Amino acid sequence: MAKYKKLLVKNVLDTRLDKFLKRFSNSFSHGFIQKLLRQKDIILNGKRTFSNQTLNDGDIIEYKDFINLEINNPNQNYLDNSLIKKFTHKELESRIIWDSEEFIAIDKSHYVAVQGGSNVKISLQNAISYWNQEKQGDLKIVHRLDKDTGGILIIAKGYVNAVKLTRAFKNRLIYKSYLALVDHFPQNIEGKIQDIHYYKDSCNNVKQRIAISFYKLLKKYKNHSLLLFQPITGIKHQIRKHALKIGCPIVGDRKYNSTQEYSALKLYATKVDIDYQIFKRKISIFSFPKEEFFQNFDIDRSYLYQFVEKFDYKDNSFYMPLN
């Protein structure tokens, strides 16, 4: 009879059991995890559990001895490899644009995954684990950007700040603005996009969530536009879907844009505003995409820089005249 091994859960924050297990092996599919849980090959705190169970520090995961979580830990695979050291310097250390006692912010590169998954060999989570070990740090990821999306990514320092930031994102007290180069022109120069997104939960039941975004037309040229998006909700691919909904798919979007004119997704997280009540001061972080983001487009970057940097998320009456 197979015996159980025990794993103490530490340093987790609003993490589902299935997501936690996938950190140990990219080969753990959702269906495989469901099977292990259903057969009680993996239990939590001595009881049968479900894949969408939220973990807490101090929980004990018990798993049959034919499941080897320790060996497949992705962090252990990379910690002694020169690859992770170079990756950490290139994609984490050298890209820090904000550093305070509560968190850092980096200008995430396009094509860099925030966390591991299928077809992801190395991610920012690996870099953060390496950083924490080498620097005796305690950096924690509190939100995500799509792999193909560049721009500002917030990384908390320590558990307490991670909790504050995670709750702030959940309660919509952190406001994000994105620049998007799109095909065509929107019918209105600004507007609100609201629709229902359908998804399946861990039990394969169809659920629905309301998705809301605001947008503003900043610039027109030829058959393209530059838009500023402000998502109110945070749903996977929300901006990309909403851009398509108004007839303006994002340039380089291989999933929602049928034209393959450019290879890179032209979507960039350009500004993050953190409400006063989170850290007892208002924080605004701004980053502007590099020259290559605007390749083949005639844009006065200094003009856009001055506008986006000064933009206040809560000011719904802002207007930028079109040239």
Wavefront OBJ file of the C-alpha trace (Angstrom):
o trace
v 0.000 0.000 0.000
v 1.398 3.377 -1.026
v 2.400 5.669 1.808
v 1.852 9.398 2.000
v 4.629 11.971 2.012
v 3.993 15.372 3.562
v 4.680 18.867 2.232
v 4.294 21.933 4.469
v 2.817 24.910 2.615
v 4.744 28.144 3.163
v 4.728 31.642 1.678
v 1.523 31.353 -0.310
v -0.989 34.097 -0.990
v -4.424 33.433 -2.498
v -2.974 30.438 -4.356
v -5.170 27.578 -5.535
v -4.054 24.024 -4.913
v -3.869 23.147 -8.625
v -1.777 26.246 -9.377
v 0.530 25.388 -6.501
v 1.034 21.823 -7.741
v 1.797 22.999 -11.272
v 4.788 24.909 -9.906
v 6.421 21.555 -9.206
v 5.914 20.056 -12.639
v 4.723 21.513 -15.938
v 3.604 17.972 -16.850
v 0.843 18.155 -14.218
v -2.187 18.870 -16.395
v -5.426 20.067 -14.853
v -7.056 16.722 -15.643
v -4.204 14.771 -14.060
v -4.406 16.834 -10.872
v -8.175 16.306 -10.756
v -7.632 12.549 -11.042
v -5.054 12.506 -8.228
v -7.408 14.440 -5.959
v -10.426 12.333 -6.866
v -8.540 9.127 -6.060
v -7.172 10.651 -2.836
v -3.610 10.293 -4.094
v -3.243 13.888 -2.921
v -5.082 15.129 0.175
v -4.993 18.369 2.150
v -4.799 18.480 5.945
v -5.766 14.806 6.111
v -8.925 15.191 4.040
v -10.040 14.911 0.444
v -10.041 18.285 -1.287
v -10.635 19.975 -4.640
v -8.351 21.642 -7.175
v -9.792 25.117 -6.578
v -9.117 24.989 -2.816
v -7.211 28.100 -1.666
v -4.082 27.282 0.319
v -2.919 28.933 3.531
v 0.471 28.996 5.199
v 0.716 25.974 7.483
v -1.474 23.689 5.369
v -0.098 20.188 4.873
v -0.318 18.536 1.466
v -0.052 14.753 1.646
v 0.742 12.823 -1.529
v 1.356 9.162 -2.380
v 5.022 8.212 -2.598
v 4.801 7.479 -6.344
v 4.340 11.247 -6.876
v 7.686 13.013 -6.677
v 7.096 16.714 -6.093
v 10.558 17.600 -4.797
v 12.520 16.393 -7.826
v 10.260 18.163 -10.279
v 10.425 21.528 -8.505
v 11.275 24.003 -11.330
v 13.152 26.285 -8.973
v 15.555 23.491 -8.035
v 16.172 22.722 -11.711
v 17.453 26.215 -12.363
v 19.022 27.537 -9.168
v 22.501 26.201 -9.924
v 22.358 26.907 -13.641
v 24.131 29.918 -15.148
v 21.039 30.402 -17.294
v 18.912 31.541 -14.362
v 21.646 33.919 -13.179
v 21.841 35.616 -16.590
v 18.067 35.622 -16.938
v 17.629 37.188 -13.488
v 20.040 40.005 -14.308
v 18.539 40.660 -17.745
v 14.828 40.361 -16.971
v 14.634 41.331 -13.285
v 17.565 43.321 -11.895
v 18.255 45.486 -14.948
v 14.567 46.218 -15.544
v 13.673 47.675 -12.127
v 12.038 51.092 -12.565
v 10.708 51.533 -9.005
v 12.150 50.409 -5.689
v 10.563 51.217 -2.332
v 10.338 49.441 1.010
v 6.979 47.915 0.009
v 7.609 46.672 -3.526
v 9.570 46.917 -6.735
v 8.205 47.506 -10.223
v 9.872 46.256 -13.371
v 9.417 47.019 -17.053
v 8.597 43.483 -18.160
v 9.833 42.421 -21.560
v 7.509 41.097 -24.231
v 7.619 37.281 -24.540
v 8.722 36.780 -20.911
v 6.285 34.674 -18.869
v 5.490 35.791 -15.328
v 4.966 32.230 -14.082
v 5.630 28.741 -15.388
v 3.264 26.750 -17.553
v 3.105 24.626 -20.674
v 5.881 25.491 -23.135
v 7.509 27.842 -20.585
v 11.129 26.887 -19.904
v 11.982 29.809 -17.645
v 9.894 32.575 -16.108
v 10.078 35.562 -13.802
v 9.000 33.279 -10.966
v 12.255 31.355 -11.453
v 14.205 34.628 -11.418
v 12.468 35.770 -8.239
v 13.200 32.467 -6.511
v 16.873 32.805 -7.476
v 16.938 36.445 -6.330
v 15.372 35.554 -2.979
v 17.957 32.851 -2.381
v 20.970 34.932 -3.434
v 19.891 38.226 -1.832
v 18.027 36.781 1.165
v 15.015 38.612 -0.206
v 11.308 37.894 -0.039
v 9.897 39.089 -3.357
v 6.396 37.884 -4.234
v 4.352 38.142 -7.425
v 0.962 39.784 -6.797
v -0.483 40.086 -10.309
v 0.271 39.047 -13.864
v 0.782 40.316 -17.366
v 0.276 38.082 -20.377
v 3.506 36.638 -21.710
v 3.222 38.723 -24.896
v 2.401 41.965 -23.045
v 5.188 44.279 -21.925
v 5.193 47.002 -19.296
v 4.865 47.607 -15.582
v 4.742 44.594 -13.271
v 4.466 45.053 -9.483
v 6.401 42.634 -7.233
v 5.828 42.832 -3.469
v 8.484 42.778 -0.760
v 7.419 40.361 1.966
v 4.186 38.691 2.950
v 2.487 41.718 4.546
v 2.982 43.939 1.508
v 1.947 41.086 -0.771
v -1.348 40.804 1.113
v -1.925 44.569 0.885
v -1.238 44.687 -2.840
v -3.228 41.553 -3.642
v -6.247 42.928 -1.783
v -5.793 46.302 -3.473
v -5.914 44.669 -6.905
v -8.958 42.645 -5.868
v -10.746 45.727 -4.499
v -9.824 47.817 -7.568
v -7.657 50.274 -5.675
v -4.815 49.889 -8.151
v -5.494 51.471 -11.526
v -3.694 50.333 -14.666
v -3.402 52.036 -18.043
v -2.294 50.335 -21.249
v -1.152 51.639 -24.618
v -2.327 49.624 -27.613
v -1.564 50.020 -31.296
v -4.601 48.731 -33.167
v -5.876 48.222 -36.673
v -8.514 50.664 -37.967
v -10.212 53.511 -36.056
v -12.809 53.208 -33.275
v -16.224 54.667 -34.037
v -16.000 56.981 -30.991
v -12.886 58.775 -29.722
v -13.559 57.435 -26.229
v -15.982 55.055 -24.616
v -16.870 52.243 -22.250
v -16.820 48.592 -23.260
v -18.868 46.163 -21.202
v -19.712 42.563 -21.947
v -19.919 39.140 -20.370
v -17.011 36.709 -20.486
v -17.750 33.015 -20.134
v -15.328 30.539 -18.593
v -15.231 27.075 -17.048
v -14.462 26.515 -13.380
v -12.460 23.631 -11.935
v -15.549 21.405 -12.075
v -16.048 22.220 -15.773
v -19.163 24.295 -15.048
v -19.749 27.304 -17.296
v -19.549 30.563 -15.341
v -19.807 34.202 -16.367
v -18.196 37.473 -15.312
v -18.809 41.052 -16.363
v -15.799 42.668 -18.050
v -15.487 46.475 -18.170
v -12.876 48.642 -19.890
v -12.598 52.309 -20.827
v -10.653 53.490 -23.856
v -9.454 56.755 -25.381
v -8.233 57.433 -28.909
v -4.850 59.173 -28.718
v -3.652 59.201 -32.306
v -4.695 58.281 -35.848
v -2.399 57.473 -38.753
v -2.985 55.611 -41.986
v -5.098 52.587 -41.063
v -4.005 52.348 -37.425
v -4.797 54.000 -34.105
v -3.084 54.405 -30.760
v -5.508 53.770 -27.898
v -5.231 54.144 -24.136
v -7.106 51.363 -22.319
v -8.121 51.280 -18.661
v -9.515 47.921 -17.535
v -11.830 48.121 -14.534
v -12.091 44.366 -14.156
v -9.230 41.920 -14.565
v -10.155 39.057 -16.870
v -7.757 37.067 -19.020
v -7.173 38.728 -22.414
v -9.746 41.390 -21.501
v -8.148 44.294 -23.382
v -7.378 42.135 -26.394
v -10.988 40.942 -26.567
v -12.398 44.426 -26.026
v -10.187 45.895 -28.742
v -11.607 43.309 -31.128
v -15.140 44.080 -29.920
v -14.872 47.719 -31.087
v -13.479 46.598 -34.437
v -9.863 47.473 -33.626
v -7.846 44.302 -32.970
v -4.398 44.904 -31.521
v -1.507 44.796 -33.957
v 0.473 41.563 -33.585
v -2.270 39.727 -31.691
v -2.027 36.225 -33.093
v -5.121 35.057 -31.232
v -7.631 37.838 -31.892
v -6.260 39.538 -35.036
v -6.396 37.627 -38.314
v -3.822 39.895 -40.000
v -0.196 38.962 -39.266
v 1.370 42.262 -40.279
v 3.702 42.486 -37.262
v 5.166 39.783 -35.051
v 5.108 41.477 -31.612
v 1.914 42.230 -29.699
v 1.579 46.011 -29.488
v 0.128 46.147 -25.967
v 2.016 47.798 -23.129
v 1.201 48.452 -19.449
v 2.281 52.084 -19.306
v 1.032 53.396 -15.950
v 0.030 52.112 -12.511
v -1.658 54.306 -9.893
v -1.916 52.983 -6.329
v -4.605 54.507 -4.125
v -3.559 56.538 -1.069
v -5.139 54.201 1.467
v -2.858 51.245 0.591
v 0.458 52.744 1.755
v -0.774 56.103 3.143
v 0.495 57.934 0.074
v -0.548 58.049 -3.559
v 1.904 56.292 -5.847
v 2.072 56.719 -9.620
v 4.488 54.648 -11.673
v 5.015 55.427 -15.322
v 6.939 53.669 -18.071
v 6.957 54.308 -21.785
v 7.549 51.657 -24.454
v 10.818 51.570 -26.327
v 11.297 52.822 -29.881
v 10.660 49.385 -31.387
v 7.104 49.413 -30.035
v 6.330 52.256 -32.446
v 8.325 50.851 -35.357
v 6.823 51.849 -38.734
v 4.459 54.325 -37.035
v 4.831 58.096 -37.140
v 4.421 59.085 -33.495
v 5.625 62.084 -31.517
v 6.777 60.147 -28.459
v 7.456 63.277 -26.380
v 3.880 64.469 -26.966
v 2.463 61.143 -25.826
v 4.899 60.952 -22.924
v 3.704 64.247 -21.448
v 0.070 63.240 -21.798
v 0.191 59.698 -20.436
v 2.524 60.582 -17.554
v 0.157 63.281 -16.278
v -3.012 61.317 -16.867
v -5.125 60.784 -13.737
v -7.138 57.593 -13.861
v -10.009 59.065 -11.861
v -10.390 62.061 -14.186
v -13.064 60.883 -16.610
v -13.214 64.224 -18.432
v -9.661 64.210 -19.832
v -9.282 65.103 -23.499
v -6.332 64.940 -25.828
v -6.755 66.779 -29.150
v -5.914 64.675 -32.185
v -3.208 65.979 -34.508
l 1 2 3 4 5 6 7 8 9 10 11 12 13 14 15 16 17 18 19 20 21 22 23 24 25 26 27 28 29 30 31 32 33 34 35 36 37 38 39 40 41 42 43 44 45 46 47 48 49 50 51 52 53 54 55 56 57 58 59 60 61 62 63 64 65 66 67 68 69 70 71 72 73 74 75 76 77 78 79 80 81 82 83 84 85 86 87 88 89 90 91 92 93 94 95 96 97 98 99 100 101 102 103 104 105 106 107 108 109 110 111 112 113 114 115 116 117 118 119 120 121 122 123 124 125 126 127 128 129 130 131 132 133 134 135 136 137 138 139 140 141 142 143 144 145 146 147 148 149 150 151 152 153 154 155 156 157 158 159 160 161 162 163 164 165 166 167 168 169 170 171 172 173 174 175 176 177 178 179 180 181 182 183 184 185 186 187 188 189 190 191 192 193 194 195 196 197 198 199 200 201 202 203 204 205 206 207 208 209 210 211 212 213 214 215 216 217 218 219 220 221 222 223 224 225 226 227 228 229 230 231 232 233 234 235 236 237 238 239 240 241 242 243 244 245 246 247 248 249 250 251 252 253 254 255 256 257 258 259 260 261 262 263 264 265 266 267 268 269 270 271 272 273 274 275 276 277 278 279 280 281 282 283 284 285 286 287 288 289 290 291 292 293 294 295 296 297 298 299 300 301 302 303 304 305 306 307 308 309 310 311 312 313 314 315 316 317 318 319 320 321 322 323
